Amino acid sequence: MCFSVWQSVGDCCGIIGLNPVYDGSGVAGVLDCSGGERVLRQFGEIVNDMLISVYHKILRVEEEFLQKALGDGLTIREMHMIEFIGGGASEGRALSDIAVFLGVARPSVTVSAKKLEQKGLITKHECARDRRIVLVKLTRAGRKIYLGHMRFHMLMVKELESGFDDEEKSVLVRAIGKLDSFFQKSIEGIRD
């Protein structure tokens, strides 16, 4: 059991030149052989380096996707808006809901929505129930970008899923949940 968990860590660590070791005393670490010397590193350092590496790779992949989708004309924040709008009801999403989702002020969302509208990716209209509410929905071009991006997300999840048994998937879900909770608390602390 312990071997399979560390073997999985080893698979991940192998990408960045690390080899997991367990000395039998309950102290686990990783041998870093990437620089030519063997250095025993602690779990916290390893996880930190892996999180940084994954974060930067996600940003790079997102930026490359956006570059292919519209050249230099789409920001990551605009893509997140498109994702949120695309996942909503057929009538569209309220600008105020988008602001809450993104954790930004409504005027920022209004500016971004105007840019997306000028790019032909969304349309704005009044809510039928309350004319004070502005709703936005994806155009055909916006939907195409949304579906392409969601396809990437599904491929990423499928790739992760195929490499884990049910127990490892459960551990991964709990770990990501704890990480998400940490970031949520951090965001709430920043807002206070």
N, C-alpha and C positions, 0 to 999 in steps of 0.2 A: 504494500500500500504506500508506504513512505517513498519507496523507490519510484513508483509510477508518478507520484506528485512531483518529485524532484526531477524525474525524467522529463515531465512536461515543462518544468522551469528550464531544464537544460535545452529543450528544443527551442524555447524562446530565447534563452541566453546565447545559444550558439550563433544566432544572427549577429550579436554584438560582441562575439569573442569571449564569452564567459562559459565556465564549466561548473555545474553545481557539485558541491562536496558535502558530505555529512560525516562528522568525525566520531559518531557513536555516543557522544556525551550530551546530546541534545542541542548542540550548537551547530547550526547549519550556516553555510556561507557559499560563496562562489569563488572559484579561482578565475581571476581575470588574466587571460593569456594574450590579450590583444596587443599589448605594448612590448611583448617579448619577455616580460618578467612575470612570474607567478605571484599574485598578491591575493590573499584571502580577504574577501570583502563581506560585509555584513548585509543581512536581509534588507534593512532600510535603505542602504545605498543602492542596492540592486534594483529594488522596486522604484525608487526615485528616478534612477537612470532610465529604466524601462518606460515609466510614465512619460518622462520628457521625450524620449524617442518616439513613442506612439503618438503623443500630442503633435509633435512636429510633422510626423508622417501624415497624420490625418489632415492637418492644415495644408500640407503640400498636395495631397491628393485632391482635396476640395478646391484648391486654387487651380490645379491643372484641369479639373472638370469644368470649372467656371470659365477658364480660358478657352477650352474647346467649345463650350456652349455658346458663348457670346463674345469671344475675344476678350478685350480688357474691360468690357462694359458691364460686368456684374460683380458686386462685392459679396463677401461671405454673409454679411448681415442681410443683404437683399435675397440671397439664396435661402436663408433661414425664414425670411418672410414668405417666400414662395412655398417652402415646405409647409409652413403653418396654414397658409391660405389653401393649399392643395388638399390638406387633410381635413378641411372643414366641410360644412354643409353646402349643398348646391347653391344656396342663395348667396354665399360668400361669408367673409369674416369682417367683423367690425374693426375699424382702426384701433379703437381703445383696447380690444382684446389682443390685438397683435402687439401693442405697446406693453401690455402686462406680460405676455408670453416672452417677449424679448428683454424685458426688464429695462425699458428705456422710456423716456418721456414721449407723450403723444405727438408733439410737434416734430420729433425726429422721425417717427413713423410716417407722418404726413409728407415730409420731404422725400423719404425713401419711396413711398407709394407714388408720388408724383413722377419720380424718376422711372419707376417700373412701368407706369402708365405710358410715359413718353417712349419707352423701349418696346411698347406693344405687348407687354407680358401680363398686365392686369387691366381690368376695367373697374371704375368706381360708379356706384349708384346709391341712391337713398334707400333706406330700409322701408318696406311697405308698411310695417306696423308703427314705426316711429321715424318720421322724416328727418329728425335731428341726427340720426345715426347714419354714418357713411359706411357702406359695405364695399368690399373689394373681392373680386373673383378672378381666376386665371383665364387668360385668353387661350386660344389653341396653342400659340407659341409658348406661353407660360406653362401650360399643362405638359407640353412635350419636355421642357426642361425639368419640371417636377417629376415626371415619370422616369426620366433618365437618371435623375439623382436617387430616386427611391430604388431603382434597379441596382445601383451601386451599393446602397445600404443593404439590400436583400442578399446580394452576392457576398458581402462582407460577413453578414450573420451566418449564411450558409457555410462559408469557409470555416468560421469558428466552430459552428455546430458539428461539422463533420470530423473535427479533430478531437472531440471529447466524448467520453461515455456519460451516462446520466448523472453519476455522482459528481464528476468534474464539472458538468454543466451547472449543477446545483451550487457548487462552490463558487463558480464564476459569477453566477447571478447574484449570490449573496455579496461577493466582493465588490462587484460593480454597484450594487445597491448601497453598500456602505460608503463607497467613494462618492456616489451621487449625494448621499445624505451629508457627507462632509462638505461638499461644495455648496449645497443648499444652505447649510448653516453659515458658511463663510459669506455667501451672498447676503443673507439676512443680517449678519453682523456688519457688513459694509453699509447697508441701508440705514441701520440704526444710528 
